[in-house]
Amino acid sequence: MYLFGDPATWLPLAFAALLGLSILIYVVLDGFDLGVGVLFPFADPDEKDRMVASIGPFWDANETWLVLAIGILLVAFPTAHGTILTALYLPVAVMLVGLILRGVSFEFRVKAPVKHKPAWDTAFYTGSMMTSLSQGYMLGMYIMGLEVTAFTLAFSAVTAVFLTVAYSFIGATWLILKTEGALQLKAVRWSKGGIWGVVLGLGAISISSPLVSPRIFDKWFSVPEFFLLMPLPLMSGALIVLLWLSLRRLPTSDDSFAWFPFAATIVLFVLGFFGMAYSFYPFIVPDQLTIYEAASAPESLFIILIGTLFVLPMILGYTALAYTVFRGKATALSYD
């Protein structure tokens, strides 16, 4: 147990890393299938079937990462779990209702009579919007330190919109990868519009985080930290430029470049996540509770870690298998 040093130090850090990894994978994977749902009103009925088919093999597995993240937060950081979910009780409830609505409408829209299908399409879109907006609101409140004021509520409303746009953007890049023809052309147009929302969202979070926390301001603008962090915004800016240039060239005749917007967006999300992780470390509740203060006893964490070492590879393996088996363009959706 002491092989890696003091367990009271490295075990909370290990579980914080696992929690961050779970959240990051969830945001990327469930982000694109939530984004596909957000884009539903802009598609024709036949295109909606193809959009659903593109996420059909993946959407429920993607949500596994949210369950894992909440589970890690509960068992490894119970004090933080209580503080965060108490402050965010209402948006969490909205998110869960949205996820349930998405799951039910996803299954029933294909099996329902034709006359009822538009209603299930609306339910799928509504569930996607509820989930995306609530997650964006929770992100804004978390950045603001979970304090409820007129300013934090307004900021959280803004982040709710920007995260929803970001999800729609990664959803559109996913459709560029997974579809062809007229729907792929539409996805390119959707991506060209959504990229500006992503830029504004990243800008809003980057500007607000150091302004609301002197500690984050010092971590960003002290020397030599300022120069060590400089590659993050530079790489993000370069990726945005490359994304815009690639969208102007798509679709290509051989479709060989369709993967790039989705891959570049994933990297952009990862860079943004690492920026936030650096900003808030070692706090798990911003400026209130560190990962070391909120962590369970080292003995409990060690037992949980043993279980995690069995469960996590299984989830990773299942996810990799699903994306490998169902690679390629989406085909017509059928339950026959």
C-alpha positions in Angstrom: 0.0 0.0 0.0 3.0 2.3 0.6 4.7 1.3 -2.6 4.0 4.7 -4.2 4.5 6.8 -1.1 1.9 8.2 1.3 -1.5 6.8 0.3 -3.3 9.8 1.8 -1.6 11.8 -1.0 -1.5 9.6 -4.1 -4.8 7.8 -3.7 -7.0 11.1 -3.7 -4.9 12.3 -6.7 -5.4 9.0 -8.5 -9.1 9.1 -8.0 -9.3 12.7 -9.0 -7.5 11.7 -12.3 -10.0 8.8 -12.8 -12.9 11.2 -12.1 -11.5 13.7 -14.6 -10.9 11.0 -17.2 -14.5 9.8 -16.9 -15.9 13.3 -17.2 -13.7 14.0 -20.2 -14.7 10.8 -22.1 -18.3 11.4 -21.3 -18.3 15.0 -22.6 -16.7 13.9 -25.8 -18.7 10.7 -26.4 -22.1 11.6 -25.1 -21.5 15.2 -26.3 -21.6 14.2 -30.0 -24.8 12.1 -29.6 -26.5 14.9 -27.6 -25.4 17.2 -30.3 -27.0 15.0 -32.9 -30.3 15.3 -31.0 -29.9 19.1 -30.7 -29.6 19.3 -34.5 -32.8 17.3 -35.1 -35.1 20.3 -36.0 -32.8 21.2 -38.9 -33.0 17.8 -40.6 -35.6 16.2 -42.9 -37.5 13.1 -41.7 -35.3 10.7 -43.7 -32.2 12.5 -42.5 -33.3 12.1 -38.9 -33.4 8.3 -39.4 -29.8 8.4 -40.6 -28.7 10.6 -37.8 -30.2 8.3 -35.2 -28.6 5.3 -37.0 -25.2 7.0 -36.7 -25.4 7.1 -32.9 -27.6 3.9 -32.4 -24.8 1.5 -31.4 -23.0 4.0 -29.1 -25.4 6.3 -27.2 -26.2 4.0 -24.2 -22.6 3.0 -23.8 -21.5 6.6 -23.9 -23.7 7.3 -20.8 -21.8 4.7 -18.9 -19.1 7.2 -18.4 -21.4 9.6 -16.6 -22.5 6.8 -14.3 -18.8 6.0 -13.6 -18.0 9.6 -12.9 -20.9 10.1 -10.5 -20.0 6.8 -8.8 -16.4 7.8 -8.3 -17.5 11.2 -6.9 -19.8 9.4 -4.5 -17.4 6.7 -3.1 -14.1 8.6 -3.4 -15.2 12.1 -2.5 -18.4 11.8 -0.5 -18.2 15.3 1.0 -17.8 16.9 -2.4 -20.6 14.7 -3.8 -22.9 16.1 -1.1 -21.9 19.7 -1.6 -22.0 19.7 -5.4 -25.2 17.7 -5.9 -27.0 19.7 -3.1 -26.1 22.9 -4.9 -27.0 21.6 -8.3 -30.0 19.5 -7.3 -32.5 21.1 -9.8 -30.3 21.0 -12.9 -29.3 17.4 -12.1 -33.0 16.5 -11.9 -33.6 18.2 -15.3 -30.6 16.4 -16.8 -31.9 13.0 -15.6 -35.4 13.7 -17.0 -33.8 14.7 -20.3 -31.7 11.5 -20.4 -34.8 9.4 -19.7 -36.8 11.2 -22.3 -34.0 10.6 -24.9 -33.7 6.9 -24.1 -37.5 6.3 -24.3 -37.9 8.4 -27.5 -34.9 6.8 -29.1 -36.4 3.3 -28.9 -40.0 4.2 -29.6 -39.5 6.6 -32.6 -38.5 3.6 -34.7 -41.3 1.3 -33.6 -44.1 3.8 -33.4 -46.7 4.2 -36.2 -45.7 6.9 -38.8 -48.2 9.4 -37.5 -46.7 9.3 -34.0 -43.1 9.5 -35.2 -42.9 13.4 -35.2 -44.0 13.4 -31.6 -41.1 11.0 -30.6 -38.7 13.1 -32.7 -39.8 16.2 -30.7 -39.3 14.2 -27.5 -35.8 13.2 -28.6 -34.9 16.8 -29.4 -36.4 18.0 -26.1 -34.5 15.5 -24.1 -31.3 16.4 -25.8 -31.8 20.1 -25.2 -32.7 19.5 -21.5 -29.6 17.4 -20.9 -27.3 19.8 -22.8 -28.6 23.0 -21.2 -28.6 21.5 -17.7 -25.0 20.3 -18.1 -24.0 23.8 -19.4 -25.7 25.4 -16.4 -24.0 23.1 -14.0 -20.6 23.9 -15.6 -21.2 27.6 -15.2 -22.3 27.3 -11.5 -19.2 25.1 -10.8 -16.9 27.7 -12.4 -18.6 30.3 -10.2 -17.9 28.3 -7.1 -21.5 27.1 -6.7 -22.6 30.5 -5.4 -26.1 31.7 -6.3 -26.2 35.4 -7.2 -27.7 37.3 -10.1 -24.4 37.3 -11.9 -23.6 33.6 -11.4 -27.1 32.7 -12.6 -26.7 34.9 -15.7 -23.2 33.4 -16.4 -24.5 29.9 -16.0 -27.3 30.6 -18.4 -24.7 31.8 -20.9 -22.6 28.7 -20.4 -25.7 26.5 -20.8 -26.2 28.0 -24.3 -22.5 27.7 -25.3 -22.1 24.1 -24.1 -25.2 23.2 -26.1 -23.7 24.8 -29.2 -20.5 23.0 -28.5 -22.3 19.7 -28.4 -24.2 20.5 -31.6 -20.8 21.3 -33.2 -19.1 18.0 -32.2 -22.4 16.3 -33.2 -22.2 17.9 -36.7 -18.5 16.9 -37.1 -19.6 13.3 -36.1 -22.2 13.4 -38.9 -19.6 14.6 -41.4 -17.6 11.4 -40.4 -20.5 9.0 -40.4 -22.8 10.2 -43.2 -22.6 11.1 -46.9 -24.5 12.9 -49.6 -26.9 15.7 -48.7 -26.8 15.0 -45.0 -23.1 15.4 -45.0 -23.3 18.7 -46.8 -25.8 19.9 -44.2 -23.5 18.7 -41.4 -20.7 20.8 -42.9 -22.9 23.9 -42.9 -24.0 23.2 -39.3 -20.3 22.9 -38.3 -19.4 26.2 -40.0 -22.1 27.9 -37.9 -21.4 26.1 -34.6 -17.7 26.7 -34.6 -18.3 30.3 -33.6 -20.3 29.3 -30.6 -17.4 27.1 -29.5 -15.0 30.0 -29.9 -17.3 32.3 -27.8 -17.8 29.6 -25.2 -14.1 28.9 -24.7 -13.5 32.7 -24.6 -16.1 33.3 -22.0 -14.8 30.6 -19.7 -11.2 31.6 -20.2 -12.0 35.2 -19.4 -14.3 34.6 -16.4 -12.3 31.9 -14.6 -9.3 34.1 -13.6 -11.6 37.1 -12.9 -13.8 35.3 -10.3 -10.9 33.6 -8.6 -7.7 35.4 -7.6 -6.1 32.0 -7.0 -6.7 31.0 -10.7 -5.5 34.4 -11.8 -2.2 33.9 -10.0 -1.9 30.3 -11.5 -2.4 31.7 -15.0 -0.4 34.9 -15.0 2.5 34.3 -12.7 5.9 33.6 -14.1 7.0 31.0 -15.2 3.4 29.5 -15.2 2.3 32.0 -17.9 4.9 30.8 -20.4 4.4 27.1 -19.5 0.6 27.5 -20.2 1.0 29.4 -23.4 1.0 26.3 -25.6 -2.6 25.6 -24.6 -4.2 28.7 -26.1 -1.8 28.7 -29.0 -2.7 25.1 -29.8 -6.4 25.8 -29.4 -6.2 28.8 -31.7 -4.3 26.7 -34.3 -6.9 23.9 -34.1 -9.8 26.4 -34.6 -8.1 27.8 -37.7 -7.4 24.3 -39.1 -11.0 23.3 -38.4 -12.3 26.3 -40.3 -10.0 25.6 -43.2 -10.9 21.9 -43.3 -14.7 22.7 -43.2 -14.3 25.0 -46.2 -12.7 22.1 -48.2 -15.3 19.5 -47.3 -16.7 17.3 -48.6 -13.9 15.9 -50.7 -14.5 13.7 -53.7 -13.0 10.6 -52.0 -14.3 11.5 -48.5 -10.8 10.8 -47.2 -10.7 14.0 -45.0 -14.1 13.5 -43.3 -12.4 12.3 -40.1 -10.4 15.5 -39.4 -13.1 17.8 -38.0 -14.3 15.3 -35.5 -10.7 14.4 -34.4 -9.7 18.0 -34.2 -12.8 18.8 -32.1 -11.9 16.0 -29.6 -8.4 17.5 -29.2 -9.9 20.9 -28.7 -12.2 19.6 -26.0 -9.2 17.8 -24.4 -7.2 21.0 -24.3 -10.0 22.9 -22.8 -10.5 20.3 -20.1 -6.8 20.2 -19.2 -6.9 24.0 -18.9 -9.8 23.8 -16.4 -8.2 20.9 -14.5 -5.0 22.9 -14.0 -7.0 26.0 -13.0 -9.0 24.2 -10.2 -6.5 21.8 -8.9 -6.3 20.9 -6.0 -9.9 21.9 -5.4 -12.7 19.6 -6.2 -15.2 22.2 -5.0 -13.7 25.5 -6.3 -12.0 27.5 -3.5 -13.9 25.5 -0.8 -12.8 21.9 -0.7 -9.6 20.2 -1.9 -9.4 16.6 -3.2 -7.5 15.7 -0.1 -10.0 17.2 2.3 -13.0 15.6 0.5 -11.4 12.1 0.0 -12.5 9.0 1.8 -10.1 7.2 4.1 -7.0 5.8 2.3 -8.0 2.2 3.3 -11.4 2.7 1.6 -9.9 4.2 -1.4 -7.4 1.4 -1.8 -10.2 -1.2 -1.8 -12.2 0.9 -4.3 -9.1 1.2 -6.5 -8.8 -2.6 -6.7 -12.4 -2.8 -8.0 -11.8 0.1 -10.4 -8.8 -1.7 -11.9 -11.1 -4.5 -13.0 -14.1 -2.4 -14.0 -12.4 0.4 -16.0 -10.6 -1.9 -18.5 -13.9 -3.7 -19.2 -15.6 -0.3 -19.9 -12.7 0.8 -22.1 -12.7 -2.5 -23.9 -16.4 -2.5 -24.5 -16.3 1.1 -25.8 -13.4 0.4 -28.1 -15.1 -2.8 -29.4 -18.3 -0.9 -30.2 -16.6 1.8 -32.1 -14.5 -0.7 -34.0 -17.3 -3.0 -35.0 -19.6 -0.2 -36.1 -17.0 1.9 -37.8 -17.7 3.3 -41.3 -20.7 5.2 -42.6 -24.1 4.9 -41.0 -26.6 2.6 -42.8 -30.4 2.7 -42.8 -31.9 2.2 -39.4 -33.9 -0.9 -39.0 -35.2 -3.1 -36.1 -36.2 -6.0 -38.4 
